[in-house]
């Protein structure tokens, strides 16, 4: 049975909110009240590529506004438009970790590649698919004067030479996009354009995985477009009875046109999400929907803010935070490679627009925790919880273990898709996902979440890894064969007889965290058991110069986009600067080696990740430089991460431009890591900022333990720190000044700790401000 990951309350919202949002004629202009920000996207003309467009979204629906030829184009998308056919060739008796292990031992690996790697490259589906496009003939309006995205409001605005104006938004919480044109001629033309499922593209892709395969390979009959008065509907049927409908409705009164668009999806034997034929609701307008839309975004932006003196980094952070707000919701599927902005180039999206759990999905949620957006990050957890039966089935079928393993490359419904199996079928994927359960718990301090979701997931992953691992001749626990994502590609040499640092760090993290969670829940027997297993793992593989290696038999000797060998430093925090000279030496030397080997084969996300790594090394200048390179060389003009070096200035030998989102969100996390850290059992303010950042600050960044912190540095010295909490708790604070006075205290006390530290004790609803004295 095919199921969709849109939850029941989301479906009800779709069922009760789509049709008859109709349109009572011209509404008062809202231009005067819309907030303008220095961080807005601004263009003197409309972008002419889909991956440079003005992006709008609400986690379920998305739109890209750009110009194609002489038309204004809206690329319309919905997150659950998926061809969910099983990946051909994977369902075979050899689909087994044990069988793969045997082939590795025999050094007969070509058949493994044939069975499990090639289907992903050669088969068109399963895959994310595009929705449709909406085009307007704007020739009569003259040339475009300006195009901008007002990120505080999540509203796109385009103005033309003749005074015409378009304002458009995708409602923050409802399944509808709006457009409103003012000062346009009568009978303003629009056209709904379906993807060319029935017509082959003449220009063939060099690499169908990266550039996108031909849509015609999916084998769909071309959908139908039904025009009516002031309404047009496009119906498309896909694989296995899946279908979707795109509906556009509008009205024009004089020189003003208002309209809505929506996409409804339907899977066999499931309620159609947003059936236009069966719904009715009260009348709604552009103005009223805009008001509730703006209200949501106002709450979103109130959660946190940053102020840094580097204007490029400042703007990029706000654009990344905007994109997170446009793609993440608690009741929508999580952020995939392109989320709600599937490529509008007539092709299947790059890498099938799938869920890559070897890095991409994980990086996409990094900024949500300290950025104080836990309401959105929980959507990632909800998706994993919904797919638990699928993951448990996969764990049994492939690994032959109980517990929880997750494929490294999955469909919308959690099914495996194949690919290089060292990462697509890695035994430790669920361990990296476990960190997001851990972080959601630590940053929320939610005891119910810990008991009902976080610990059960960690326990399931620990059970799987305990059963899969073995003890070597020295009594050390190891995987029978181990790998490090994409190191040595998909070759036989990509498998190692000892634990790679990547696998080892993830396994150590799981058993360490399971011990911590069991202890917090008072489950002493589980805690003792997980601690015993944790103690059986050996040390990380280090070179003679105390540099982290890929594995004991392979030093870090090649430039690579995935810093898998450094997982213990960041994001897992197993090797911490705060632990003293030995750890500091490993961190310093490993990052120095990374710099020496160089960025030849890095992607944009490598630089974004490097920002956090340098911040963990307390290297503010290095972190800022890495993030600056990302923002200036690896992003489109609309801030989309394009993977390759767009300047072609030697930042990477990758110069291609497939759009994926994880680099964008890793950037935001990197800047936050420079401003505040709390992973080591204490709060540190401005742990990694360049010496020349004399004026810098932030408000309401979140820490482990569920504290909200604000701080200001002016003229080179920290002036004030405020810590508050809804729940209460005790936390150590590393003082950024020698002496202080308590400016404000409510339900809070300060106790002196060792030199340079204080202990803050806050009751529920408590807050305290310390001022430099």
N, C-alpha and C positions, 0 to 999 in steps of 0.2 A: 504494500500500500504506500503510495506516495503521500507524504505530508509536507506541509509548508511550515517554516519556522515563525511566521507571523502569529503572535499569540491571540488568545480568544478576545481579549479586550481591544486589541488592535483591529481584529476582524469586525467586531461590533461597531467600532468607530467608522470603519469603512462602509459598513452596511447602512448606517444611519446618517451619514454625512455627505454623500456625494451629489446626488441629483438635486435639481431645483434650487441651487444656490443662486437664485436668479434675481436679478439684475433689474433694478428699478430705475434705470436711466442714469444720467450723469451725476456723479458724486462730487462733493467739494474736493478741491485739490488738496493733497497732503504734502506738497513739496516744502512748504514753509516749516513744517514740524519735523521733518525727517532729520535725524542727526548725521552730521558730516564729521568724519574723523580723518586725521592725518594718515591713518593706516589704510584708508580705503583704496581699492583698486581703481585707477583712473587712466583712461585712454583718450587720445584725441580722435580716435576713430574706432569702429568696432573691430575686434580681432577677427582674423580671416582663417583661423584654424580652430578646430574643436578643442584641442588641448591648450588653447590660449584664451578660452571663452570666459565669460562671467559665470561663476558656478553658484547655483542655488540648490538647496536640499533640506530634507527633514528626516533623514535616516531611512525612509521608505521610498519617497519620490525624489527625483533629481532633475535639474534642467541646466543646460549650458547655452548661453546666449552669445551668438556670434554672427558673422556675416559669411554666407556662402554664395559666391558669385555676386549677383546683385540683389540677393534676398536676405532679410533678417531671419535668422534661423534659431529656433528653440530645439535643442536635442533633448528628447524626453526619455526618462528612464525610471525603472522601478526595481528595487533591490532583489525581489524574488522572481524575476524573469529568468528562468533557468531551464535548459534542456537537461533533464535528469536521467537520460539513458545510462545504463550501467556501462562502465568503461570496458569495451570489448577486449576479451583475452585475459582478464584478470581472474575470472572465476574458473579456476582449474585446480586439480589436486596438488599441483606444485606450489600453490599459494600458501607458503609456510616458511616461517623463519628457520625451522629445522632443516627444510630442504635447501634453502639458501646457504645455511651454514655448511651443509654437505658439499655443495658446489664450490664454495670458497675453499674448503679443505682439499678438494680434489683439483683445485685451480682450473676448473672447467666453468668459466663464468659467462661465456658468450650467450648461452641459452637463458641465463637469468636476465640479461639485458633484453633479449628477444621477447621474453614473456612479460616483463614488468616495466621496462623503460620505454620501449618503442611505442606501445599503445598511446601513451600520452602525447608523443610527438606526431603520430600518424592519424589518430582518430579525431574527428571534429568535435565530438561530444563524449562525456557531458561537458557543459559549458554555460557560463553566463551569456545571455543574448541581449541585444539592444532593443529598445522600445519602439520609438518612431521619432519623427521630427515634425515640427510645425513651422511653416514659413509664411512670411508676410512680404508682399510686394511694396517696398518702400520707395520706389523710384520717384514718385511724385513729391516726396518729402525733401528732396535734395540731398546733399552730402551730410554725413554725421558730424556734428560739432563736438560731442563728447559722449563717452560711455563710461559708466562707473558702477562699482559695487559698494554700497554703503554697508559696511560689515556690522556696525552696531545695530542696524535695523534688518539686515539680511534682505535688502531690497536692491534690485538692479534698476538702473536708470539710464536711458539713452535719449539724447536730444538731437534734433536735426536742424538744418539750416533754416527751414521755414518756420521754426518755433514748435514743431511737433515734439511731443514727449512720450516716451514709454516708461512705465513703472511696472515692475513685475516682482513677484515673490512666490516661493513655495511655502505654504502655511506651515508654521513650526510644529503643529500637532495634528493637523487634519490632512486627509489624503487629497489635496487639491493644490494646483498652481493657478495663480491669477496673473492676468495682464491687463493693463489699462493704457490706452492711447488717448492723448488729447491733441486737439488742433490738427486733425487729419481730414482728408477729403471724404466725401460721401462714397459709399460702396467700397470701402477699404477691403482689399482682397487678402484672404488667407488660404492656405492649403495644408492639409494633413498628409505627410509623406511617409509611407511605411518603409521599413528596411527591405532591401532587395533580396528576399529569401529565394526568389525564383529565377534570379538572373545572375550569371557568373560575372565576376570582375575580370576585366581584360588584363589588368596588370597583376602579375603573380607576385606573392610575397617571397622575399629572399629566405626568410625564416618564419614559417607559419606560426610557430609558438610565440615568438617575440612580436612579429608584425601583425599577427591575426590571420586566421585561415578564412577561406571564402565561405560566406554564409550559405551559398547554394549547396555546400557539402552536407548540410544538416538534413536535406531532403524534404523540406517543407513545401507544401503548395502555397503559392503567394496568397496572403490574406486579402480580405475584401474591405474596401472603403465605401461607406454608405453616407453620402451627403444628404442633408435635410436643411430646412430653413433654419438658419442660425445655429446649426449643429452638424457635426460630422463625427462618425464613429468608424474606427478601424478594428476589425476582428481578425486575430491571427491564431491558428491552431499549430501546435508544435508536437514534439515527441510524446507518445503515450497518452494522447488526449488532453495534454496541457493546452490551455489557451489563455489569451489575454485580450482585453479591449482597451483601446485608447479613445476617449471621448472629449471633444472640444465643444463648448457652448459659448455663445457670445450674443451681444446685442449692441447696436449702434444707435445713439440718439444725437443727431447733429454731428458735431465734429469730435465726439467722444465715443470710444468703443471700449467695452469691458468684456472680459471673457474668462472662462475657467478651462482647465484641462485636468484630466485625471487618467490613471491607468489602473485597471482592475485585473487581477490574475485569478485563474481557476485551475485547480488540479482535480483529477478524477475522484469522484465521490466526496469531494470537500466542498464546503459552502463557498460560492464565488465571492471573492473579496470586493464588494462594492458593486453588486448587481444593480445596474441603473433601472432595469425594468421593474424592480420590486421595492424600491425605496422611495421615501418621501420625507421631506423635512421642512422646517420653517424657512422662509425666505431669508437669504443672506446677501450681502453686498461686499464689494471690494473694500469699502471703508470699514465696515464692521469686522471683517476678517483680518484686515490689516491691523486693527487695534489689538485684537487678541494675539495675533502673530508677534507684534512688537512687544507685547507684555511678556511673552515667553522669552524672547531674546534679551529683554531687559533683565530678567531674573538670571539668565545664563551668564551675561556679562558681569553681573554683580558678584559672582562667585570668587573672582580673583583678578588681579591686574599686576603688571610689571612695568617698571620704568628703568630703561638702561640708556646710556649716552650714545650707543651705536645705533644710528637711525635705521640701518639695514636690518640688524638683528631685532630691533624693537618692532618694526613693521612686519617682519616675517613671523614673529611670535604671534602677533594678533591675527594674521592671516591663517596661521596654522590652527589657532584656537577657534577661529570662525569655521574652518573646514571641519574641525571635530564636532562643533555644534550642528553642522549641516549633515553629518554622516552617522552620528551615534545617538541611539535612543535605547531606553530600557526595554521597550516592547517591539523592537525591530531586530532583524538579523545583524550580526556584527559587521565591522568594516572589512570588506574583502579587498582585493588588489586595487580596484577602481571604485568600489562602493556604489554610489548612486550616479556615477558619471561614466558609464560604459562608453567605450570608444565609438564615436560617430564617424567612421571612415568606411562604412560598407562592409566591415569584416567582423568576424568573431574577435573579441578583445584579446590583447596580449595575455599570454599564459592563461587563456580561457576565463580571465576575470575571477579566478577561483580563490579558495581559502588556503593560503600557504602558511602552515603552522611551523615551518622551520625557521621563521624569522618575521615574516611580514605582518601577520595578525598581531603578534606579540608587541612589536615596535609601535603599532598603531595605537595601543592603549597605554603606553608608557606615560604620556603627559597627564592622563586623567587623574592620577592619584594626588600628586603634589599640586596639580592645577585645581583641585577641589571640584572635580566633576564626577563624583561617584555615582550620581543619579544616571549618568550616561554610560559609565564604564560597566555597570551591572548588566547591561545588555549582552556583553561578551560572555559573562558567566551564565546568564539565562539561556543563551544559545547552546553552550556546552552541556548544561543540565538537560535541555530538551532532547539532545542527541545521545544521551547516555546509553540507551538501549542499543543504538547503532554501534557505539564505541565498544561496548562490552561484547557484542557479537563479533566484531572485528578482532578484538583481543583474543577471543577463543579460537577463531578460525585461523589467524595468522601466527600468533605466538603460542597458542595452546596453554595459556595461563588464565587464571581468574584476575579480577581487578580491572584497571582502566588503562588502556593504551588508545591513542588517537592517531589516525593517519596524518602524515605530514602535509598531504595535499588532499583536500576534500571538496565535495560538492556542498550545496546549500544545506543538504540534509545529513551531512557528516560522512557520506560514503567515500571510500578510497578512490583515487583517480590514477594511481600509478605515477610514473616519473622515475627519476634516479632514486633507487630504493634506499640508498644510504640515508636520505632524509625523508622521502615520501612514505617509507615504512619503518622509520627509525623507532627503536623501542623506548626512546626517552622524550618523544614529542609531548606526551601528556605531562611529563615532569616540568617542561618549560611552561606549559599552560597552568600547571599547579602554582607557579609563582604569582599568577594573576589572582587566583583564589587567596593566596597568602596576603598579597598587597591590598586587596579589597577588604580583607579582615583587619589588617594592621592599621590601615588609614581610616577605617570606619569605626573600629573598636566595637563591632556589632557582635554580641555574644550569640544571638540567634543565628546569624549567618554562619558563624564559626561552627556551631553545633549541627546545623541542618545541611550546610552545603560545603563549606571550606574543608572541615576535617574529613567528612566522607570522601571527598575527591582525593585529598592527600593520602588517605588510608587506602583507597582503591589503587592509586598509582604505586604506593609502596608495596602493596601485596603483589601486584604484577611484577615489579622489579625484583622483589625478594625471590619469587619463584623462577624468574628468568636467569638471574645471575648465579654464578658458581664460585666456589672457593678454589684458588690456585694452590700450587704446591707450598706456598708460604702462608697459606691461610687468609689471603687477601681476596676480597670479593670483586668479581669482574664479570663483565658480559662475555659470552662465548666469542663473539666478534663485535668490534666496536668501530664507529666511524665519526667523522666530523663533517658537518654539512658542506657538500660541494668540494671538499678537499680531495684532490685526485679524481674529480668529476664522478663518473659512474663506473670506474674501472675496478678490476679485481684489487688493485693496489689501494683502493679507497677503504678497504677493510683492514683492521688492525687486530692482532692477537691480544693486545693489552688495551685497557681502557684509554680512550682518547681523553684529553682534558675537557672536551665538550661534554661527553657522556658522563665522565666522572663528576664534574661539577654539578650537573643536573641531578645525578643520583644522590650525591652528598646533600644537596639542597633539600631534596624530597624527605630524606630520613631525618635531617636536622629539623625541618619545619614540622613534620609529623610528630616528632618528639615534643616540640614546643606547643603545638596545638593540643596534643593529648594531655600534657601537663596543665595547660590552661583550663581544660575541661575536667580536671581531676581524675583522669583515667591513667592511674599510675602503672598498671600492667602494660598497657599499650606503649606508654612513654618509655618504660624500661626495655621493651622489645625493640622499638625503633632505634633507641640509643645503641643497643647491642649491634644491630645491623650497621648503623652508621659507623661505628668504631671499626668495622671489618674492612672498610675501604682504605686503600693506600693513599700516598701523597700524590700531589700533582707532579706531572712530568716537567722537570726543569733542566735547562742546559747548565753547563759548567759556570755560566755567567749569571745564573739565577734568572733566566728568562723562561717564561712559559712556552712550552712546545705544543705542537699539534698532538703528539703522542710520544711515548718514550723512544720510539724508533724514528721519529720525524721532527726535526727542529722547525721553527718558523723560518722558512728559507725562500718563500715565494709570496709575492704580492697577491692578496686575495680579498674579495669584497666582503666575505663573511668572517668576522673576528671571533670565530667559534672557540678558539683556544683561550680567549680572554674572558669567557663567561664568568669565571670565578671572581673577577674584579668587578665587572658590571655586565649584566644587571643583577647577578646573584649576591654580590657582596660577601662572598666567602673569604676572599683575601682583601683585607680592609686596611687603609692607611692608618686608621686609629689603633691598629693592633701592634704598632711599633716598627722598629727598624728593619727587621727581616721582611715583613710584609711590604714596607715602603720600598725596599730594594727590589723586590720582585716586580712591583708595580712600575717603578721608575725604569728598570732595565727592560721589561717587556714592552713598554710603550716606546722607549728609545729604539728598540729593535724594529718595531712597527714603522717608525719614522724612517729608519735607515733603509729598510727594504723598499719602502715607498709605495705610492698609490697607483702604480701602473694599471692594476686591475680592480680598483675600487669602483663602487657605484656611489651615487649621491648619498644613499642611506649609510654608507660606510663613514662618510664625513660627519653625518648627523650623530651616529653612534659614537664616533671618536670624541665628539663634544662632551658626552657624558663620561667617557673613559678618562679624558684629561681632567674633567672636573673632580672625579674621584681621586685623582692624583694631586688635587689642590693646585692645578696648573691653569690659572685663569686665562693667561694669554694664549696658551695652547688650545684651550676649549673655545675661546672666542674666535681664534683663527680658523679652526675646523668648521665652526658654524658659519662663519663668514664665507668660506669657500663653498659650502653647500648652497647658501642663499644666492651667491653671485654666479655660480658656474653650473649648477645642476637643477635649476628650476626654470620653468617657463615664465613668461611675462605675467601670467596670472597666479604665480607662486606654485603651480603643480610641480611635483618632483618628477623629473624626466630621466632619471637613472644615469645617463651619460653626461660627459663634460660638454655643455652646450657652447662654451667659449673655445673649445678645441685648443686650449692653451697648456696642455700637459698635466692637467689635474687628474686625468685618467685616460687610458687608451680606449675605454668605452666612450664613444661619442654619439651613440644612438639616442632615441628619445621615446622609448615606451614609458607611458605614464603609470606610476603606481604611487600609493599614498603613504606607505610606511615611513619613508624618509622625511616627509613633512612632519609627521607627528613625533618622530624621534628627535627632530630639530627642537621642537617645543620643549620636550623633556630635557634636552641638553641644556637649554638656557635656564630652565628651572633648577636643574642640578647645580648650576653655577651660583644660584641665589640662595638655595637652602638645601640642607641634607639632614636626614634623620634616620638613616638606615643602620647606624652603629650604636643605637641605644641612647642617643643624645641629639639635641637640636643644635645645628651649627648654622649661623647666619653668614651670608656672603663667603662661603668656604672657598670659592674659586672664581674670583673676578680679577680682571687685569688691574694692575697698579694705577693706570691712568683713568680708571672709572671713578671719578671723584664724586659724582652724583648719581646714585642708583637707589632703587627701592622697589618694594612690592607690597601688596595687600592680600591678606587672607590666603596665602599658600598653605597647603595642608601638610601635616606631618604624620608619621606613624604615632599611634596613640590617640588620633583624632583631635589634634590641636590645630588651630588656625593662627597663623603668625603673620604679622606685618612688621616691616622694618624700613628705616630710611637712613641713607648715608648721604651726607652733604659736606662738600668741601673736603672730602677725603676721610671723614670720620663718621662712624655710626652715631646717629643722634638719639634714636629711640627704637625700642622693640616692644611690640604688644603681642601677648599670647592669650588666647581665649579658647574655651571649650564648652560644648553643650553638655557633655557627659561627666566631666570631672576626671581627675587623674593626676599623676605625678610624673614629672619629666625633668631630666637634666638639661641645662642650657649652658652652652659654651659662651662665655661672655666676650663680646667683641669690643669691650672697652674696659679700662682698668677699674674705674669707680663709677658708681651709679646712684641714682635716687629713684625711689618708687614714685612715679608720677600719678599712677592710678592703680587701685587695687579693689577688686570686688570679689568676695568669696575666694580669696587667694592669699597665699603666704609665700615668702622667699626664705630659703635656708641656705647658708653658706655650705659649699662642698669643698673639694680640694681647690687649690689656687686656680683661678681662671674659670671656675664653674659655679653655678648655683643650682639648687633644686627648687623647682616651682611646684607647689601643691595647690591644685584648683578644685573647688567643688563644682557640681553641675551648674552651668551658666556662669562660671567664674571667668574673670579676665584680670590681666595685670599688665602694666606698662612700666618698663625700666628706661630711664633717661640717662644719657651720658652726663657725668658730673665732673 
